[in-house]
Each structure stands twice: as C-alpha cells, then as structure tokens.
Amino acid sequence: MPKALTERFIQNAVAERLNDKYYGRKSAYVSTEVYTRLKRADVLLSFMRAKGRPYVVVVEAKSRTTIHQLKLRNNPKKVQWTGRLLTLAFFIALSGIIGYEWYFNALNTTLLLLLFVAGSLIITSVVGRLKLSVTKSISAIEQLGRYPANESWIAVGEDTFVNAEQFETLRQQCRKNGVGLLIVDARGRLTIREIPRPRHIFNDYLSRYGKRREILAVIDRNPSYGATPPERKQNRRRFLNIGLLLLVTALLVLLVYEKSYGPVIPDPFADPRFDSPADVRIGERTVEAPEGSESTSGTAPAPPPADDCKSAEGNQRLYIVVDAILPAEEATVRLTQLRAAGMRGHRTLNEHCLTEGPTSERVVIYTGTTYDAPTRADAAAADYRRLLNQLGQSPIIAQSWELK
C-alpha cells in the first residue's frame, strides 16, 4: 500500500514548483512555516508586483490526517446570526400582520427581549438541525481568510480524498470564496484545479510578517513586474462585464433617442435615387396600370372573363394594353404573380373580344384601362413594359390591342 502524502511533503512540493509553474517571477521569496504576528502560513511566496509594491501569496497545505478541516460543516457563528435575523424578521412580520404596536415601557421592553431571546434560541436550534448550506463553511478556508495575503491557495495531496463528492464540495467552496486549489501527486507535481481571486492587489500585506526586511532584500533584486495570472483573468472578466454594460446602455439610449427624436441612422431608401416609379404606391403596396387604371385589392383567383365585351360596344374604337393571353389556370397564376409584385387593377376578357373566330377558352389579361387612340395605347404599353422590368416581372405580350 503506498505511503500517504504528508503535509510536509505537500508544503515542500508547493514551495519548489508553484512559482516556476505558475507565477514565473525571476526574484521571489519562497519559504515554509512563515509566521505573522498571530498566524502561521504553511507556504509563503512573495515578489514585487510593481515598484515598491510587494505581493504576497500564501498556501495552506492539508493531508489525509487533517481532512476534517476540509469538510463542509455547520459554522456556529453563521448559525447564530441566521437564527437571530430570522427571529427579528419573524417579529416584524408578525407585528405587521396583527397590527400590534409596541409601547416601549419597562414591562413591554422586558417582554420583547425575553421573547426575542427565546425565539432566537429556538430558531437557531432548528436552523442548526436543518444544516442549511448558507450556514456551512470549511474551516481551512476560513483560516486562510485570516492570513494577510493578496492571493490564497489550498494544497491537498492526491490521496487526501477518498470520496469524490467531498472533493467536489471543497472545489465549489474554493471557487465561491476566491481561494485557489492545488493537487499534489506522489512525485510532487502540481495540478491547478481552481484559480484564486486577487484581493487588494496594492495592499502591503508583507508588513504583517516578521521577516519583512529579509524578504524585501530578496525580491528587490532584479524584480520582474506585472500582473499575476489570476489578475489577468479577473481583468478580462471585468472588461467583458464593462463592455456588456456599455452595450446594453447604448441600446437603451438608442431606443429612447429613436422614440423621442427619430432614427439615429437615416433610412437609406429615403434617398431620391430610390424613389418608386410614378405608377407605384409603395405605402399601399399598389401599382396602378398606366393611364389611371382602376385598382382592386387582394390576391384572389382570376375573376371570370367578361363574355359580353361591353367595353367595345358602340362605333368608337377602343384599345387596351394586353399583358397575356393564357388558359384559365395559367391566367390565375399570372394574376397572382402580378399582385405579389405590387400591381393591381388588371382585368380579364375572353379571347374572342380581340380576335374573330370560334370561341376560345383562353383568358385575356389586360391592364384594366381602355384607350380611344392607338398612339395612347402604344405609349401605355411601352410604360407598362418598363414597369414590369422594374418590378422584376418578365413581359409576356405587353402590347396594345384593338377591341373588336
């Protein structure tokens, strides 16, 4: 059975490799068992962050023999304060519900204090038994919080935890409290599982250690300045948060500005170069056929063609602009295409209204306007062809035709 890793082995492994593997400072002071005025750090690493600004990193080493300090347990102080706050909230809520007004004479004050103490004891006992996560903590992390340092780590051996769930709990608590987590294997190699969160990066914590002058003499020789890896990660996160905040603010400003004053970016299609043709009314999605044809709405199938050719009655010759002459089903498709392009006003006739001969099943689609002179009809046909091309529709006939 392999020998369990001791705390001394873990301390030495961290002291030998942490700076080389992670921080990479040319001149750094590294030592184990360094004392402050009140506490002892298992490993202390110090270097110059900037000119005249020493930076302190402390590591707390734990092994299988001290695993009890790495388990999540009820914190008596947190339990007590949680009980007191819940008791106070309960009294305030109860007074508000029943509408009771306290008169602070001697009797009422004494009664209130007794009720508060009794309620606090009862609720604290209940909270302690419930073992709420908010009242739990890991003693090793609390101990690290009392060390004067810019960054704090916990180092454990790879054989410290048998239960993976306990290790995962430790990792989550380290992340929550901004403490780094190192794993040391049997060969002394380090694996970083959590990165610490820097605190008060320009505070001089070194002044609280007994070997300040000795440490400064070492780290002042050929120092290499700059941010640590946890600082750089923290700065990237801060810049990202600032960028997101500015982006959200800018969007809100744009929304308010556009609502109050109009669009920030002008509509590019407001340029006169993009004006619609004279026969197209974009606002109504309506395109009139040339020469004031009547408009209709909707995209219903083609109406049944007129059989009486009433538009050709009388001795006056009339002319129309024919879009296409198609079978009934194809005529319906053509009308749908024209309406989808924004054109309205087309009408239909039977083919015999244009040509002599036997009755035909084909339908004549025309612009809906009649003309009393062939020249006017020819001009309208030319305008109609141009309009079709502008709207991306291929002309089929698009010529003037005399009604018989």
N, C-alpha and C positions, 0 to 999 in steps of 0.2 A: 504494500500500500504506500503511495507516495507521501512524503512528508508534507504537512500543512505549511503554507506560507506564513511566516511570522510578520509582525508589524515592523520589526527592524529591517527585514529583507525588503518589504514594500517601501519603507522610507528611503532606503539606500538606492533602490531602483529608480524611484521618482527623482531623487536628488541628482543622480547621474545622467538621466535621459530627458527630463522634461524641458530644460532649456534648449538642448540640442535638437530635440524632435519637434518642438512646437514654437518656442519663442525666438530662438536663433540669435541671441544677443552675444556680442563679442566679449564684453566685460560684464559679468554678472556675479553676484554673490549668492552662493548656494550653501545651505547648511541644514542639519537636522537638530531637533531638540533646541529650538531657539526660544528664549523666554521674553515675554513682555513684562510689564510691571506686575501683572496679575495672572497671565495665562502663558501656556507653552504651546508653540506651534511645532508639529511634527517635522515639517519641512518648510523652510523659508527660502524664497527666491526673490532677489531684488536686483533692479537695474535702473538705468536712467531713462525715463520716458521722454523728457525734454531737458534742456539745460536747467540745472538746479531743481529738477522735479523727479525725485526718486519714486519708483513704482514698486509696490510690494505684492507678492503672490504667496499665499500660504496654502499648505496641503495638510489635510487630516487623514492619516493612514489608519485603516481598520482591517482586522483579520478575522478569522473564524472565532477566535477567543473573545472578541468584542462585538460579535454580530448583534447582540441585544441592543447596542446603541444605534443600529441601522434599521431597526424595525419601527413601523408606524404604531405609535401608542398614544393614549389619551394624555394631553397636556393639562395638568391640574389648573394652571393659571387660565388657559383658554376655556376650560370647562366652567370655572368660577365666573369669569366675565360673561360668558354666554348665558349662564343662569341668571345673573343679575340683570342683564339687558332684557332678557325675555320676561323677567318678573316686572321690570319697570314698564315695558310695553303692555303687559297684561293689565296692570293697574290703570294705565292711561286709557286703554281701550274700554275697560270695564266702567270707569268713571264717565266716559263719553256716552256709552250705551245707556246706562241707567240715569244719567243726568245728575249725578251726585256732585255736590260742591263741597270741597274740604274747607273747613274753618280751622286755621292753624292756632288753636288754643292748646293748652298743655295736654289735655286729655286726647284730643284728636291727633296731635303730633305724636304722642307716645303710641297710640293705637296704630297709626300709619307705619311707624318704624317697626313695631312688632310684627305687623302683617307682612311688611316688606322682607324682613329677615326670615320669617317662617316660609314665606313663598319662595324666597331665593334659595333656601336650603332644599326645599322640596324639588323645585325645578332643576337645580344643579344636580341633585341626585339622579333625577330622571334623565337629564342630558348625559351624565356620565355613563349610565347604563345603556343608553341608546348607541353610544360610541359613534357619534357623528363625525364625518370626515373633517368638518370645519374645526373641530376641537382636537384633532390629532396632529402630531408632529413627530419628527425624527430627532432624537436628542443630539446626534452627531452634527446635524445641520444647524440646530440651534447653537451648539457650541462654536461652530465656525462663524456664525453671525456675530459672536462676541470678540473675534480676533480682529485687530486693526489691519486691514488689507484692502487693496484695490480689487483683487480677484481671489476667489476661494475655490478650492478643489477638495473632493473626497477621493481617496485612492483605496481600492479594495483588491484583494487577491482574486484570481480567477476561481479559486476553490472556496471562497468565503460563503457563497450562497449555494444551497442545495435546491431550494425552492425557487423556481424561475419567477413565480408570482411576486415573491418578496423583492427580488432584484428589480423587477419592473416597477414596483411601488417606489423603491429608492430612486430609480431613474426619473420617474414623474415628479417626485418631491424635489429632486435636484433642479430640474427644469423650472418648476414653479418658483423656487427660491433663488434662482440665478446662481447655482453652485455647479461647478464642473465635476465630471465623474470620470475617473481613470480606472482601467482594469490592468492589473499587473499579472503576467503569466509566470510560470516557473523559471523561465530564462531571463526574467527581468525586463521583458519588452512591454511597452505601454500601448494601450488601446484607448482612444478617446471616445467616450460614449455620449457625453454632454459637454457643451462649452459654457464656461461661466459668463455671467453678466457683469461687466465692469461697473464699479460704483465710485463716484467722486474721484475721477481719474487724476485730478491735480492736487488732491489732498496729500499732505506729507505724513503718511502713517508710519514712516520709518522712525520718526522721533519718539515713538512709544516703545521702541525696542532698546534693550540695554547696550547693544553693540553698534550703535548708530555711527560713531566715528570710524570704527573698523570697517563697517560695511561701505560707507561713503568713500573711504580710501581705495577700496577695490573697484567699485562701479564707476568712479570718476576717471579711471584710466582708459583712454581710448573708447569712450562710450559710443554706442550706436543708438541714435534717437529714432522715434517713430511710434506709431500706434501699434498696439498688440493685435493679434488675430481676432480675439473677441471684440475689441473696439471697432475694428473694421467691419465686422459683421453687424454690430449694433448700429454703426453709422449708415451702412447700406439700408438697413431696415428703417431707420429714421428718415433718410432721404426719400425712400419709397413712400412712406406714410405722408411726408410733406407734399410729395408730388401728387399723390391721390387726393389729398385735401385741397390742393390748389386747383386740380382738375374739376373736382365737384363744385368748388366755389365759382370757378369760371363758367361752368354750365349753368349754375343758378343765376349768375349775373346776366348771362346771355338771355336766359328765359325771361327774366324781369325786364331787361332792356328792350327785347323784341315786343313784349306785351305793352310796354309803355311808349316806346318811341318808333318802333318799326324794325324791320330786319337789319341785322348787322352787316350781312353780305347781300348786296343788291341782287335782285333776280336777273340772271344773265339773259333771259329771254325777253326782258323789258327793252333791250336794245332795238332800235328801229330796224336793224338788219334782219331781225327775226319776226317782223310783223307778218301776220297772216294775210293771205290774198284777200282782195276786197270782197270776194264772194263767200268767204269762210268766217263764221262767227264762232270763235273758239269757246266763249263763255257758255254758249248753249249747245256746244257740240253739233252745230248745224251748218251745213254748207248748201247754200242756195244754188240751184242751177242757173246758168246765165240768163240775163234779161228778166230778172224778177219772177222766177217761177215760184209757185206756191209750195209751202213746206208742210210736211207731215212728220209725225214722230213715231218712235217705236221701231221694233225690228221684227214685225210680224211677217208671215209669208206673203208672197206677192199677191195683191188683190186680183180678183178675176178680171181678165181683159174686157174692155168695153166692146160690145158686139155691134152697136148701132152707129159708131163712128160719128157721133153728134158734132164733134169738133170740126167736121168737114162739111156740115150742111151749108146750103146757100151757094151762091155763084162765086163768092170770093175764094180765091185760092189761099190755102193755109200751109204753112211749113212747120216742121218740128225738127229737133235735134235727136237723132236716134242713137242710143247707147249700144243696144244689142238686139238681135232677133234670135230667140232661143226657145227650145221646148219649155213647157211649163215648170218642170222641176228645176232645170238649169236656170230659168229666169228667177225662181225663188232664191237660189244660191247667189246669183249675181246681185239681186237687190240687198241681200243680207251683207254681202261684201261692201257694197257702196255705203250702206248705213253705218257699218263698222268703221269705215274711213271718215265718217262725219258728214256724209252727203245725204240730203233729204230732198223731197219734192218730186221724185221720179214717179211716173205713172206708166200704165200698160195699155196696149191696144192689141187687137187681133191683127195678124199679118195682112189680112185681106183689105184693111184700111189703107194700106200702102201700095199693094200690087193687085192687078187684075188676075183672075184665075180662080181655080177651085179653092174652097175654104181650107185653111191650114190650121194645124193645132199649135203652131208656134206663136210665141208672145213677143210683141214689140215693147221694149223698154225705152222710154224717151224721157226727156228732162222735165216734162210737165208743162212746158210753155209752148204756145203756138205763135208763129210769126206771119205777118202779112206780106213779106217781101223776101225773095230768095237771098238777097245780099245780107239782110239782117240775120237770117238763119245760118248762112255760111260763117258770118263773124262770130255768132254764138257758138257754132260748132268748133271753131278754132279756139275760142276761150275755154270751151269745155275740155278739149284735148289737153290744153296746158294745165288745167285744174287737175285732171286725172293724173298727169305725170307728177305734179307737185305732191299729191297725196299718195303716191306710190301705187296707183292703180293702172293696170295696162288697158289702153283703149281697145275695144273690140270692133266697133264701127265708128262711133263718134262723128257722124256726118249728118248734114241736113237732108231732109226728105220731104217730098210734097205729099200731102194727104190727098187721096183720090176723091 
